[in-house]
C-alpha cells in the first residue's frame, strides 16, 4: 500500500502534540474518589504547618489543608486550596502513617456521606 501524502504530516502533528504528554499509572485506587498509597520513606514528616485559609471563592467550597509531600528525596510542603466537593461527598484529609519500613503517605480523598 502506498502511503498517502497526509499520513506523514498527520504522524508528525500527532508526535508534536503528544511529545509533552506524560502518561503515568494511577496506582491502587479505592472507590470512585478513593485514595492512593504513596511510597514508603524512612524520614518522619515534619509537623503540619499552620495555614490561615483565605476567604472562600464561593459558596459550597471546602478548604483542603496543606500537607507534606515526598519529592526528590525530601519532604516538601504543598499549600492548601479551596475545592468544590462532588455532590454528597466529604473531604478526608491525607495523612502520614507509620509503616513497618518507615512512613507511608495516604492521599486525601472524597468520601460519600
WOJOUR-V103980 format. One record per residue. N is the residue number from 1. RES is the residue in three letters. SS is DSSP state (a for helix, b for strand, c for the rest). OMEGA is omega in whole degrees, -180 to 180 (* if undefined). BURIAL is # if it has 16 or more other C-alpha atoms within 10 Angstrom, else .. Layout:
n: <N,N>
res: <RES,RES>
ss: <SS,SS>
omega: <OMEGA,OMEGA>
burial: <BURIAL,BURIAL>
//
This chain:
n: <1,2,3,4,5,6,7,8,9,10,11,12,13,14,15,16,17,18,19,20,21,22,23,24,25,26,27,28,29,30,31,32,33,34,35,36,37,38,39,40,41,42,43,44,45,46,47,48,49,50,51,52,53,54,55,56,57,58,59,60,61,62,63,64,65,66,67,68,69,70,71,72,73,74,75,76,77,78,79,80,81,82,83,84,85,86,87,88,89,90,91,92,93,94,95,96,97,98,99,100,101,102,103,104,105,106,107,108,109,110,111,112,113>
res: <UNK,UNK,UNK,UNK,UNK,UNK,UNK,UNK,UNK,UNK,UNK,UNK,UNK,UNK,UNK,UNK,UNK,UNK,UNK,UNK,UNK,UNK,UNK,UNK,UNK,UNK,UNK,UNK,UNK,UNK,UNK,UNK,UNK,UNK,UNK,UNK,UNK,UNK,UNK,UNK,UNK,UNK,UNK,UNK,UNK,UNK,UNK,UNK,UNK,UNK,UNK,UNK,UNK,UNK,UNK,UNK,UNK,UNK,UNK,UNK,UNK,UNK,UNK,UNK,UNK,UNK,UNK,UNK,UNK,UNK,UNK,UNK,UNK,UNK,UNK,UNK,UNK,UNK,UNK,UNK,UNK,UNK,UNK,UNK,UNK,UNK,UNK,UNK,UNK,UNK,UNK,UNK,UNK,UNK,UNK,UNK,UNK,UNK,UNK,UNK,UNK,UNK,UNK,UNK,UNK,UNK,UNK,UNK,UNK,UNK,UNK,UNK,UNK>
ss: <c,c,c,c,a,a,a,a,a,a,a,a,a,a,a,a,a,a,c,c,c,c,c,c,c,c,c,c,c,c,c,c,c,c,c,c,b,b,b,b,b,c,c,c,c,c,c,c,c,c,c,c,c,c,c,c,c,c,c,c,b,b,b,b,c,c,b,b,b,b,b,c,c,b,b,b,b,b,c,c,b,b,b,b,c,c,c,c,b,b,b,b,c,c,b,b,b,b,b,c,c,b,b,b,b,b,c,c,b,b,b,b,c>
omega: <-179,179,177,-175,-176,-177,178,180,179,179,178,179,179,180,179,180,-176,-177,-180,-178,173,178,-178,178,-180,-176,-178,178,-179,-179,-176,179,-172,-177,173,171,-180,-180,173,-179,-178,-178,177,180,174,176,178,176,174,176,173,-179,175,179,-180,180,180,180,177,179,180,177,176,-175,179,-178,175,176,176,-179,176,174,178,177,-180,-180,175,-176,-180,-178,174,177,173,-179,170,-178,176,-178,174,177,173,-176,174,179,173,179,175,-179,-177,179,-179,-178,179,177,173,-177,167,-177,176,179,177,178,*>
burial: <.,.,.,.,.,.,.,.,.,.,.,.,.,.,.,.,.,.,.,.,.,.,.,.,.,.,.,.,.,.,.,.,.,.,#,#,.,#,.,#,#,.,.,.,#,.,.,.,.,.,.,.,.,.,.,.,.,.,.,.,.,#,#,#,#,#,#,#,#,#,.,.,.,.,#,.,.,.,.,.,.,#,.,.,.,.,.,.,.,.,#,.,.,#,#,#,.,.,.,.,.,.,#,#,#,#,#,#,#,#,#,.,.>
//
